[in-house]
Amino acid sequence: MPEIKIVTEVAGRVCALPIEVGASVGDGDDVVFVEAMKMELPVSSPASGKLKSILVKLDDVVAEGQVLAILET
């Protein structure tokens, strides 16, 4: 099964992880929320599939372009 990397476009702090590993996600579903500039910005799934792994935890500081999760299609 192909794997798709879910990447953040902003630097900030992980403030919410609404989906657990193993869950099915749809194209556009929010997988991680990153707090940047006092705003909670969603990081969405680029495709439908099953969430294989989450590479960050709550309160982690992430950089722009960092891989946050892996999706199995």
N, C-alpha and C positions, 0 to 999 in steps of 0.2 A: 504494500500500500504506500502510495506517495505521501510524503510529509510536507507540510507547509509551515513555515515559520511565521509566528505572529509578532510583529515588530511595532515598537512605539515610535511615533513621529516627534515626540516632545520629551525633554528631560524633566524629571520631577520625582515625586515620591509615590510609591504604590499605596493607594488608600482604600481599595476594595478589590476583592476577588470573588465576584458573584457566581462563578461556575467552578465546579469541582472536576478533578481529573476523572476521565471516563465518561463524562457527560456528552451527550450529543449537542452540537451547536449548529445553528443555521448561518447562512451567509449574512453577514452584517450584525450578528449577535455580539453584544458587549462581553468581553472576556476579562478585561482588567480595566480599572480606573486609575489614572495617574493624576495626582494633584500638581498643578503647575500654575504659577501666577495667581494663587488663591482660587483656582477653578478646578473642578473635577472633570477631567477629559476622558471619554471612553476610548479604549483600544478595541476595535471590532475585529471579528473573524473575517478573513478575506474569502472564505469558502465554507461550505457545509462539510461536516465530518464529526469525528470523535476527538475530544481533547485528550491527547496522549500524555502531555506533561506540562506543568507550570514551572518555569525556571526562576521565579521570584516569589517573595513572600511579602506580607503586609509590612509597610514602613521601609522597604528597600528603596534606595535612591537609584534611579535608572537614568541612563544616558539616551540621547536621541539616537535612534537606529538600533537600539538594543533588542535582542530577541527575548520576548517575555514568556512565550508558550509555543508548544508544538502541536499541530493539528494533523490528525490522520484522516485522509480522504478515502 
